Amino acid sequence: MPAVNLSSRASVLADKGPPEPALDIQEKKLVKAAQNGDSKAFEQLYRVHHARVYALSLRLCGDRHWAEDLSQEAFVRAWNKLASFKGDSQFGTWLYRVTANVVISNLRRNKAKFEDDLDSVAEVASQAGQFDADGDIEKALHKLPDGARTVLVLFSIEGYTHEEIASTLDIAVGTSKAQLHRARNALKTWLA
């Protein structure tokens, strides 16, 4: 049996890196085509990402009709800003950040004071027992006041830091932490 030089094989693999999944390659081609003005390519990206963009919009705003409008607005914003996508991250990651920014700016325009929601979280949390025994978290999320739901989704689901949330929502870091704490306590009460 011939000897195999493992160090040379390792350096060849290290130079190439892991192979890209076919889906990532296809998505990169679609993004490039869309950046060059191909609306059909962008339509395919829309079909791939629409459900998750809508779900994020719904979790952040809590209203199905508004979430539909915000999802459409997010895709329009993405189309208009597509040239700014440099490919440093996955397209989906960039798109979800665009979506979060669209929803948050709309929430900010329509609900100026997130701090006011702190008292209503405690009030809503007292309504325990209103959910099915299976602990439907989506229903519980929709019952949270806008500020608490937004902070919870951004922190726990989307992975924003409190500093990023505070900066994005134009609130204090302490307010973000308080919203998260009260939202989690409300969910624990409801889903216990």
GUDOLUM-168702 format. One line per 10 residues: for each residue x, y, z of N, C-alpha, C. Coordinates in steps of 0.001 Angstrom, whole numbers. Each point is the difference from the previous one (the first is absolute). Layout:
BEGIN
X:Y:Z:X:Y:Z:X:Y:Z  ... .
***
This chain:
BEGIN
856:-1173:0:-856:1173:0:902:1236:0  -248:955:-907:857:1178:-71:-219:908:1206  1063:673:393:-95:930:1126:-708:1270:-456  -830:524:877:-745:1224:-297:535:1107:887  342:1079:-605:499:1142:745:-1193:827:480  -380:-181:1265:-1170:669:550:180:1509:101  1202:453:259:192:1447:139:-236:717:-1323  382:-617:-1121:-254:653:-1286:-1486:-42:-335  -694:-1070:367:-1452:-79:-232:-721:1040:841  441:178:1235:-632:978:881:177:1414:-540 .
1196:292:-555:209:1350:-522:-848:246:-1246  -224:-1027:-817:-855:144:-1172:-1427:273:434  -485:-751:1006:-1348:214:502:-140:1372:650  1014:417:728:-59:1299:666:-62:1125:-1013  709:-144:-1125:-9:1040:-1024:-1371:128:-656  -663:-1120:-225:-1294:22:-672:-1133:314:969  124:-392:1235:-1083:172:958:-1073:-1030:-256  -1027:-24:839:-1061:-982:-197:-803:334:-1259  -495:-1020:-667:-775:271:-1207:-1294:743:354  -399:936:-858:-1225:754:245:-1195:-855:-403 .
-1055:14:826:-1210:-722:-400:-558:606:-1288  -630:-839:-794:-543:441:-1281:-1006:1126:173  -773:-25:1082:-989:1041:243:664:1359:192  1106:53:739:718:1254:201:528:544:-1322  533:-887:-836:525:422:-1300:-1131:550:-859  -1127:-697:-1:-1155:453:-790:-502:1347:517  -53:164:1327:-469:1256:558:955:1142:-354  1291:-262:51:976:1027:-375:-195:425:-1453  -288:-954:-873:-253:325:-1410:-1261:858:-133  -1035:-362:761:-1235:777:-38:228:1424:506 .
760:133:1065:294:1326:555:756:837:-1027  1017:-586:-617:783:723:-1018:-902:448:-1152  -845:-916:-456:-908:334:-1103:-963:1118:427  -538:-93:1205:-910:1030:501:719:1339:134  1248:-33:452:779:1244:103:227:629:-1370  -28:-818:-1025:146:504:-1374:-1347:351:-635  -1060:34:831:-1305:441:-481:-955:-1096:-420  337:-1258:202:-863:-1112:-395:-1112:-178:1031  -1180:497:-325:-1118:-79:944:-494:-1437:197  171:-843:-992:-391:-1417:136:876:-696:1043 .
1280:339:34:900:-569:1010:-420:457:1391  -365:1282:115:-441:500:1298:-1317:-660:414  -851:-278:-969:-1257:-699:282:275:-1387:588  1012:-671:-512:363:-1309:556:533:147:1424  788:1023:257:475:254:1365:-1186:292:925  -961:732:-514:-1224:289:752:-707:-1299:397  -143:-900:-948:-697:-1262:274:725:-834:1057  1315:33:-32:794:-766:966:-137:589:1408  -25:1319:103:100:651:1309:-1296:603:524  -1058:10:-788:-1226:687:409:-561:-514:1330 .
-85:-1289:167:-622:-541:1214:753:441:1261  1307:-23:-46:766:387:1192:-62:1511:240  4:783:-1065:-133:1453:144:-1360:329:620  -1047:-657:-481:-1340:216:561:-37:-421:1472  576:-1154:313:-3:-478:1394:713:980:921  1128:520:-431:723:983:811:-837:1262:160  -600:471:-1068:-845:1196:66:-1160:-218:965  -623:-1156:-87:-1135:-312:873:430:-73:1458  1129:-639:268:475:-83:1381:317:1369:580  521:872:-848:372:1329:493:-1199:929:162 .
-955:-55:-930:-1111:963:72:-1263:-577:622  -193:-1316:-80:-1139:-624:657:-1327:97:-728  -15:481:-1236:-1242:145:-745:189:-578:-1402  -845:-952:-388:167:-709:-1273:-59:933:-1221  -975:892:-14:-134:894:-1158:1170:969:-81  387:526:1130:1124:921:33:1284:-734:-387  137:-1252:460:1183:-802:-333:96:-225:-1512  -1140:-214:-654:10:-160:-1459:513:1274:-670  -503:1143:446:446:1277:-563:1488:232:258  428:-297:1224:1397:209:357:924:-945:-764 .
-464:-1219:-242:795:-949:-795:213:539:-1406  -1072:511:-586:120:571:-1342:934:1206:6  -145:836:1026:881:1166:110:1466:-429:148  227:-1083:741:1371:-502:181:588:-457:-1328  -797:-666:-820:512:-448:-1301:231:1179:-944  -857:1001:69:223:1195:-815:1296:679:437  193:128:1313:1233:614:512:1207:-835:-416  -113:-1334:83:1108:-875:-393:331:184:-1481  -1018:82:-845:226:206:-1433:730:1321:-233  -448:1041:706:602:1319:-171:1424:81:552 .
318:-831:974:1322:37:630:876:-1186:-401  -437:-758:-978:707:-1215:-384:1455:261:-395  252:1147:-557:1382:329:-387:912:100:1225  -575:294:1165:814:123:1211:333:-1364:617  -628:-1061:-480:323:-1341:503:1325:-443:-604  1001:-167:842:1361:-309:-459:326:-1493:45  -873:-796:603:266:-1431:65:855:-410:1176  198:898:968:789:-343:1188:-738:-1004:896  -1313:-48:-137:-826:-946:748:-926:-693:-1002  -789:-913:496:-995:-636:-858:-1032:1055:-399 .
-584:-149:-1166:-1025:939:-445:-1161:21:987  -401:-1179:484:-1111:-76:941:265:788:1268  1210:-62:512:365:744:1201:-152:1496:-253  505:453:-1129:-118:1410:-368:-1467:398:-150  -785:-845:-668:-1416:285:-229:-769:71:1316  302:-880:948:-713:10:1275:363:1226:821  1226:482:-151:397:1244:668:-764:1175:-617  -129:3:-1322:-789:1034:-683:-1437:-52:503  -551:-1206:102:-1376:-176:468:-166:527:1414  897:-382:882:-80:476:1386:41:1523:41 .
868:601:-787:86:1462:-23:-1282:644:-518  -611:-593:-1018:-1265:523:-532:-1082:-68:1065  -133:-1142:638:-1048:-171:1009:241:933:1181  1230:51:462:317:842:1158:-259:1470:-301  376:458:-1183:-250:1412:-320:-1496:282:-56  -787:-953:-484:-1452:164:-11:-566:-23:1414  500:-892:833:-446:-25:1391:336:1315:693  1183:490:-269:440:1255:615:-914:1154:-418  -392:23:-1262:-902:1060:-471:-1390:-140:605  -455:-1246:172:-1368:-229:458:-132:-154:1509 .
1059:-355:674:-8:-168:1448:1229:693:556  -121:1262:273:1169:807:342:681:-410:1290  -735:-509:975:619:-231:1307:-25:-1468:377  1123:-669:-136:105:-1384:431:-25:-84:1520  480:1048:655:46:-12:1451:-1401:-148:595  -1015:556:-669:-1365:-83:507:-510:-1430:29  576:-867:-815:-437:-1391:-49:384:-784:1248  948:486:766:467:-760:1160:-1128:-297:971  -854:963:264:-1118:-222:914:-1013:-959:-599  -237:86:-1301:-999:-868:-612:468:-1447:-73 .
1320:-250:12:488:-1384:47:-467:-655:1290  142:694:1108:-429:-551:1285:-1506:-235:18  -759:917:-583:-1451:-135:-59:-409:-1213:-832  617:-149:-1161:-321:-1120:-890:446:-1319:626  1127:12:710:503:-1225:624:-963:-552:1034  -829:860:567:-951:-459:1009:-1146:-799:-615  -78:-34:-1319:-1076:-716:-683:399:-1444:-300  621:-646:943:481:-1379:-183:-1173:-939:-248  292:-1112:-622:-1003:-1017:-231:-810:204:-1256  314:1001:-801:-792:264:-1188:485:-780:-1225 .
1069:-757:142:559:-738:-1125:-284:-1484:148  13:-703:-1108:-219:-1440:-1:1082:-693:817  -296:-1217:402:950:-772:805:1301:-256:-747  -38:14:-1320:1220:-264:-762:977:1174:55  -386:1112:620:915:1128:164:341:668:-1314  -984:474:-701:202:601:-1306:788:1303:127  1265:-82:-287:889:1157:162:-320:1119:-968  -464:-331:-1195:-349:1055:-957:-1150:853:538  -1015:-642:568:-1109:755:588:502:863:1143  872:-553:804:546:748:1134:821:1187:-484 .
804:-197:-1030:789:1105:-548:-895:1146:-461  -1118:-339:-630:-894:1031:-518:-703:764:1112  -103:-606:1172:-638:677:1132:926:1004:673  1306:-146:-209:937:937:612:-168:1385:-616  178:1036:798:-1:1357:-569:1141:148:-1008  -157:926:-921:940:157:-1108:1454:85:436  295:842:963:1386:190:434:611:-1272:550  -738:-675:863:504:-1232:609:183:-1088:-1055  -976:-131:-894:88:-1017:-1060:1189:291:-913  168:1262:-373:1090:370:-901:1355:-319:619 .
194:378:1255:1274:-267:669:218:-1500:136  -1025:-734:395:119:-1454:153:387:-663:-1314  -665:358:-1082:285:-607:-1303:1413:372:-462  343:1272:121:1322:421:-455:1111:-659:808  -178:-103:1312:1045:-561:853:23:-1528:-70  -1136:-619:245:-37:-1460:154:-69:-771:-1307  -584:591:-1014:-169:-727:-1263:1000:471:-1049  172:1305:-122:869:540:-1050:1439:201:451  263:-66:1306:1367:42:490:624:1382:131  -810:1042:34:527:1348:227:490:103:1443 .
958:874:252:422:294:1372:-894:1119:538  27:189:1322:-786:1087:583:473:1356:-528  1288:128:-231:538:1257:-527:-536:255:-1414  -40:-1045:-832:-535:153:-1354:-1486:330:41  -727:-672:876:-1442:256:129:-230:1436:444  741:430:1012:-155:1361:511:283:1026:-1088  1058:-234:-746:360:927:-1076:-1057:1:-1103  -457:-1181:-380:-974:-121:-1074:-1348:596:379  -444:-252:1236:-1317:464:438:46:1390:626  1197:530:166:185:1304:636:-563:-2:1424 .
393:-1022:751:-369:-119:1409:1273:-240:793  -109:65:1317:1154:-273:858:256:-1503:52  1246:-378:220:355:-1412:148:-790:-611:1155  -151:749:1077:-766:-471:1155:-1456:-274:-346  -574:813:-867:-1380:-222:-444:-90:-1294:-789  977:-243:-847:24:-1246:-767:56:-1199:942  871:81:988:127:-1107:959:-1277:-187:808  -613:1101:400:-1244:-87:772:-1123:-592:-842  -94:429:-1266:-1025:-551:-894:185:-1511:-156  1233:-425:-206:283:-1418:-170:-352:-783:1260 .
407:504:1142:-271:-677:1275:-1507:-157:224  -729:1063:-201:-1452:-54:225:-698:-859:-1049  469:40:-1232:-599:-842:-1043:218:-1474:318  1218:-340:417:283:-1398:349:-839:-452:1191  -149:857:997:-818:-359:1156:-1457:-205:-392  -511:859:-875:-1377:-158:-474:-162:-1318:-733  950:-330:-876:-86:-1257:-739:78:-1204:945  866:70:999:90:-1098:973:-1317:-204:711  -650:1103:368:-1293:-89:681:-1047:-629:-897  -50:460:-1236:-1008:-494:-921:217:-1446:-429 .
1246:-366:-191:299:-1295:-600:333:-1070:1023  -100:327:1283:341:-973:1055:-1035:-1091:88 .
***
